[in-house]
Amino acid sequence: MDWSAIGLSLRLATVVTVILLVIGAPIAYWLTFSRWRGKFVFESIVALPLVLPPTVLGLYVLLALGSRSPIGRAWAAWTGHGLAFTFEALVIASILYSLPFAVQPMASSFAQIDRALLEASATLGVGRLPTFFRIVAPLSIEGILAAAVLTFAHTLGEFGVVLMVGGNIAGVTRTVSISIYDDVQSLNVTAAHQTALALLAFSFAALSTVYALLRKPWAVAPVS
């Protein structure tokens, strides 16, 4: 197995998960509690990576980060090198691609909170931020954990987006999914099978964890 690719994928998934939990929670909170009628536009934007082909998203991210783009030029002026085909580019692309996997579980969990609790907190003069950490987050811990697990697992298995934005640079942008592809292309099926089996086992464990967290036991009527 390509341990360098596995280590890079784990680092990428960890960074992306932490960032998406930080920025995804406010987005999920706003989408859940905002009464603005036009918020469906932002809901569509957040969910767009679910239906958009990875190569399409990767192409536009690559153009946005390229040397001719304002972002690419600003990055080059600041760091002295381009942004495309770097680990940082993988992080940006993965954040966009995994955004719905972080936002939607948290939004679903936030929606189950009794709004009377939030109104009572506001009546007592408690601000929105303290209310979130004291009421919303503790009552939504299952959704937050599910978002973290899904985001991590989804980022770990990305292929099309990371290949478009990062290429295939060993130790820099070669993730575990790209490593599997390389092994298949070079007819090293044994190595590809070992890595794929490990990724399959992890993905199954991640999904099992999510379903276990979100599982609601059926109410059983007492026997008379």
C-alpha positions as CSV (number, residue, x, y, z in Angstrom):
1,M,0.0,0.0,0.0
2,D,1.0,3.6,-0.6
3,W,1.4,4.8,2.9
4,S,2.4,8.3,1.7
5,A,-0.9,8.6,-0.1
6,I,-2.9,7.3,2.8
7,G,-1.2,9.7,5.2
8,L,-1.8,12.6,2.9
9,S,-5.5,11.6,2.5
10,L,-5.9,11.4,6.3
11,R,-4.3,14.8,6.7
12,L,-6.6,16.3,4.0
13,A,-9.7,14.7,5.5
14,T,-8.8,16.0,9.0
15,V,-8.2,19.6,7.9
16,V,-11.3,19.7,5.7
17,T,-13.5,18.2,8.5
18,V,-12.4,20.7,11.1
19,I,-12.8,23.7,8.7
20,L,-16.3,22.5,7.6
21,L,-17.5,22.0,11.1
22,V,-16.5,25.6,11.9
23,I,-18.0,27.2,8.8
24,G,-20.8,24.7,8.2
25,A,-22.4,25.1,11.6
26,P,-23.3,28.8,11.0
27,I,-24.5,28.0,7.5
28,A,-26.7,25.2,8.8
29,Y,-28.0,27.4,11.6
30,W,-29.0,30.1,9.2
31,L,-30.6,27.8,6.8
32,T,-32.6,26.2,9.6
33,F,-33.8,29.3,11.4
34,S,-33.9,32.0,8.8
35,R,-37.4,33.0,7.7
36,W,-36.1,34.6,4.5
37,R,-38.1,33.2,1.6
38,G,-35.2,33.4,-0.8
39,K,-33.0,31.1,1.2
40,F,-33.9,28.2,-1.1
41,V,-31.3,29.7,-3.5
42,F,-28.5,29.2,-0.9
43,E,-29.9,25.7,0.0
44,S,-29.5,24.8,-3.7
45,I,-26.0,26.2,-3.8
46,V,-25.0,24.1,-0.7
47,A,-26.5,20.9,-2.2
48,L,-25.1,21.5,-5.7
49,P,-22.0,19.3,-5.2
50,L,-24.4,16.3,-4.6
51,V,-25.6,16.4,-8.2
52,L,-22.7,18.1,-10.0
53,P,-20.1,15.9,-11.7
54,P,-16.8,16.1,-9.8
55,T,-14.9,16.9,-12.9
56,V,-17.2,19.9,-13.6
57,L,-16.7,21.3,-10.1
58,G,-12.9,20.5,-10.3
59,L,-12.6,22.4,-13.6
60,Y,-14.2,25.6,-12.3
61,V,-12.2,25.4,-9.0
62,L,-9.0,24.9,-11.1
63,L,-9.9,28.0,-13.2
64,A,-10.7,30.0,-10.0
65,L,-7.3,29.1,-8.5
66,G,-5.2,29.2,-11.7
67,S,-2.4,31.6,-12.3
68,R,-4.6,33.9,-14.4
69,S,-7.3,34.3,-11.7
70,P,-7.3,37.0,-9.1
71,I,-7.1,34.4,-6.4
72,G,-4.2,32.7,-8.1
73,R,-2.3,35.9,-8.7
74,A,-2.8,37.1,-5.1
75,W,-1.6,33.7,-3.7
76,A,1.5,33.8,-6.0
77,A,2.3,37.3,-4.9
78,W,2.0,36.3,-1.2
79,T,3.7,32.9,-1.3
80,G,5.9,33.1,-4.4
81,H,4.3,30.0,-6.0
82,G,1.0,29.1,-7.6
83,L,-2.0,27.8,-5.8
84,A,-3.1,25.1,-8.3
85,F,-1.7,21.6,-7.9
86,T,-0.9,22.1,-4.2
87,F,-2.2,20.7,-1.0
88,E,-3.9,24.0,-0.2
89,A,-5.8,23.7,-3.5
90,L,-7.0,20.2,-2.5
91,V,-8.3,21.7,0.8
92,I,-10.3,24.4,-1.0
93,A,-11.7,22.0,-3.6
94,S,-12.6,19.4,-0.9
95,I,-14.3,22.0,1.3
96,L,-16.6,22.9,-1.6
97,Y,-17.2,19.3,-2.6
98,S,-17.9,18.1,0.9
99,L,-19.9,21.1,2.0
100,P,-23.4,19.4,1.8
101,F,-22.1,16.4,3.8
102,A,-21.4,18.8,6.7
103,V,-24.3,21.2,6.5
104,Q,-27.2,18.9,5.8
105,P,-26.8,16.6,8.9
106,M,-26.4,19.6,11.2
107,A,-29.3,21.5,9.6
108,S,-31.5,18.4,10.0
109,S,-30.5,18.1,13.7
110,F,-31.0,21.8,14.3
111,A,-34.5,21.6,12.9
112,Q,-35.6,19.1,15.6
113,I,-34.9,21.6,18.4
114,D,-37.9,23.1,20.0
115,R,-37.9,26.8,19.1
116,A,-39.5,27.7,22.4
117,L,-36.1,27.0,24.0
118,L,-34.4,29.5,21.7
119,E,-37.2,32.1,22.3
120,A,-36.8,31.6,26.1
121,S,-33.1,32.1,25.8
122,A,-33.6,35.3,23.9
123,T,-36.2,36.5,26.4
124,L,-33.6,36.1,29.1
125,G,-31.2,38.3,27.2
126,V,-28.8,35.6,26.1
127,G,-27.1,36.2,22.8
128,R,-27.2,33.9,19.8
129,L,-23.7,32.7,20.2
130,P,-24.0,31.7,23.8
131,T,-27.4,30.2,23.0
132,F,-25.8,28.1,20.3
133,F,-23.1,26.6,22.5
134,R,-25.4,26.2,25.5
135,I,-28.6,24.9,23.9
136,V,-28.3,24.2,20.1
137,A,-24.9,22.4,20.0
138,P,-25.6,20.0,23.0
139,L,-29.0,19.1,21.7
140,S,-27.6,18.5,18.2
141,I,-24.5,16.6,19.1
142,E,-25.7,13.5,17.1
143,G,-26.0,15.6,13.9
144,I,-22.7,17.3,14.5
145,L,-20.9,14.0,14.9
146,A,-22.7,12.6,11.8
147,A,-21.5,15.6,9.8
148,A,-17.9,15.1,11.0
149,V,-17.9,11.4,10.1
150,L,-19.6,11.8,6.7
151,T,-17.3,14.8,5.8
152,F,-14.2,12.8,6.8
153,A,-15.2,9.7,4.9
154,H,-16.3,11.6,1.8
155,T,-13.1,13.6,1.7
156,L,-11.0,10.5,2.2
157,G,-12.5,8.9,-0.9
158,E,-12.5,11.8,-3.3
159,F,-11.1,11.2,-6.8
160,G,-12.4,13.5,-9.6
161,V,-12.1,16.8,-7.8
162,V,-8.7,16.2,-6.3
163,L,-7.3,14.9,-9.6
164,M,-8.5,17.9,-11.5
165,V,-7.3,20.5,-9.0
166,G,-4.2,18.8,-7.6
167,G,-3.0,16.4,-10.3
168,N,-0.9,13.4,-9.3
169,I,2.2,14.6,-7.4
170,A,3.6,12.0,-5.1
171,G,3.7,13.3,-1.5
172,V,1.9,16.5,-2.4
173,T,-1.4,15.8,-4.1
174,R,-1.5,12.1,-4.6
175,T,-4.4,10.9,-2.5
176,V,-5.3,7.3,-1.7
177,S,-8.0,7.2,-4.4
178,I,-5.5,8.4,-7.0
179,S,-3.0,5.8,-5.7
180,I,-5.5,3.0,-6.4
181,Y,-6.1,4.4,-9.9
182,D,-2.3,4.4,-10.5
183,D,-2.0,0.8,-9.3
184,V,-4.8,-0.4,-11.6
185,Q,-3.3,1.5,-14.6
186,S,0.1,-0.2,-13.9
187,L,-1.6,-3.6,-13.6
188,N,-0.6,-3.8,-9.9
189,V,-3.9,-5.3,-9.0
190,T,-2.7,-6.7,-5.7
191,A,-1.7,-3.4,-4.3
192,A,-4.9,-1.7,-5.6
193,H,-7.0,-4.4,-4.0
194,Q,-5.3,-4.0,-0.6
195,T,-5.7,-0.3,-0.6
196,A,-9.3,-0.4,-1.9
197,L,-10.2,-3.1,0.7
198,A,-8.9,-0.9,3.5
199,L,-10.9,2.1,2.1
200,L,-14.0,0.0,1.8
201,A,-13.7,-1.2,5.4
202,F,-13.2,2.3,6.7
203,S,-16.2,3.6,4.6
204,F,-18.4,0.9,6.0
205,A,-17.3,1.6,9.5
206,A,-18.0,5.3,9.0
207,L,-21.5,4.8,7.6
208,S,-22.3,2.3,10.4
209,T,-21.2,4.9,12.9
210,V,-23.5,7.5,11.4
211,Y,-26.5,5.2,11.3
212,A,-25.8,4.2,14.9
213,L,-25.7,7.8,16.0
214,L,-28.9,8.7,14.1
215,R,-30.8,5.6,14.9
216,K,-34.0,6.2,16.9
217,P,-35.2,3.0,18.7
218,W,-38.8,2.1,18.0
219,A,-41.2,2.7,20.9
220,V,-42.4,-0.6,22.3
221,A,-45.8,-0.8,23.7
222,P,-46.0,-2.3,27.2
223,V,-47.3,-5.8,27.3
224,S,-50.6,-6.0,29.3
